[in-house]
Structures are given as structure tokens and as C-alpha cells.
Amino acid sequence: MKRIAWGITGSGDQIVETYQVMKDIQERTDLEFMVFLSKEGETVMKWYRIWDDIQRDFPNFKTGVGPNSPFIAGPLQVGYYDALIISPATANSVAKIVHGIADTLVTNVVAQTAKGDTPIYILAVDQKRGTVDTYAPSGRKMTLKMREIDVSNSEKLSQMENITLIEKPEDIYKILGVEK
């Protein structure tokens, strides 16, 4: 059985879509998921009203207390998990990863995992220049303009060793070898 670590940051953009993909994969496979959230990830899950759902659907669930608590980095670094997926990743988390700042649970886990052989897949929400449509928890559509600095950091992230940038939540199916 494959073990997958799924990290969630404080991005509302693509969180609902990511959750739906991960839940579908979890229901249709024997993959074992460990889900962990940054402090801000918890806030966003509550705001989007999927906090109770994710805890019910993914029993191996952890919320960040600090950069190394709960201790997740070690098992990822030594290959206990078959893959690390960060989806979605905020511009803030991406910038920290790109610049080697490991001061949150998610950024520390990425930094330490990158020192081993476990593949890392990150869905950065600010990848393409221009605008993107997203939805507030109320369902209201919002159009956001991507900042050049955020897009530039996503491009730098895609060049880092042992990290693969993914474009959309549906890409996770292919990464994990699961048909849609």
C-alpha cells in the first residue's frame, strides 16, 4: 500500500477542488493518506466549511503547532511516505520554500523532504500571469490578478530539485496513478 502525505496551506483558491479530488481518490483506492495543515490551513478549512468533513474523511489528520510539530518531516525525509503533495500552496508558502525559509509546518516539511528521495508535488495557486477566477466560501465568484513576484516565485519553485509543480487538482490523479 502506498502512503501519501497531503499538506494544506491557507489558500482558499482550489481548496474545495483539491479536497474533492483527494476524497475521490481516497474512496476509490487503498492509498493511505496522512493530512496535515498549517495553522492558516485550519482557518481556511473552517471558512470554507469543510473542517469537519476533512477530519471525518481522513482520520490520519494533523494540525500544525509549529515548524516541526507534529513531527512529519523525518518520516517523509527517510521515505516512509511515497509522495508529498502540497495542495493548494499560498504565494506566501511558495515564497518561503523558494527562499529556504522553513518556519511553518508545511514549509519545514518541504525543506526537509527535499533532502531525501520522496517526490514532492506542489500546486501553487499563483502560477500564471494575468487573472484567475476563484470562489469565496459563499460561492461568489472573484477575479484575482496575479502579482509578478508570486508568479516568479512559482517559476523558481518549478526549478527546484525534487519538486514538481502541478497546475490543477485533477493532476493529482495522474501523479498517484488513479483514473478520473
Buried (B, 14 or more C-beta within 10 A) or exposed (E): EEBBBBBBBBBBBBBBBBBEBBBBBBEEBEBBBBBBBBBBBBBBBEBBEBBEEBEEBBEEBBBBEEBBEEEBBEBBBEEBBBBBBBBBBBBBBBBBBBEEBBEBBBBBBBBBBBEBEBBBBBBBBBBEEEEBEBBEBEEEEEEEEBEEEBBBBBEBBBEBEBBBBBEEBEBBBEBBEBEE
